[in-house]
Amino acid sequence: MAKVTVKHDDIVGALNDIPEGVMTRAGKYFRKITPKDKGYAKRNTTYSDSGIKANYAYAHRLDTGWSKQAPNGMSDPTIEYIEQQIERNVRKF
């Protein structure tokens, strides 16, 4: 059986990179699953490395399943998406 050596610094460096990429993908995912009627909610959903911002008055209503287009809201599915992305990144090691 071959021995595999992974440097601690490589793992820590990779784990430090996860949040940036994951949050960018999560922001795109959140926006994608945001219900669309006239597009106001999607246009006013922004994201960056530090988080996702739903900047419209009825964001809470949409996030609690008010729309048939997003019966589970957007936050819970996005949290699940983030967890999946982190698992995939961690499994690489």
Secondary structure by P-SEA (a helix, b strand, c coil): cbbbbbbaaaaaaaaaaaaaaaaaaaaaaaaaaccccccccccccccccccccccccaaaaaaaccccccccccaaaaaaaaaaaaaaaaacc
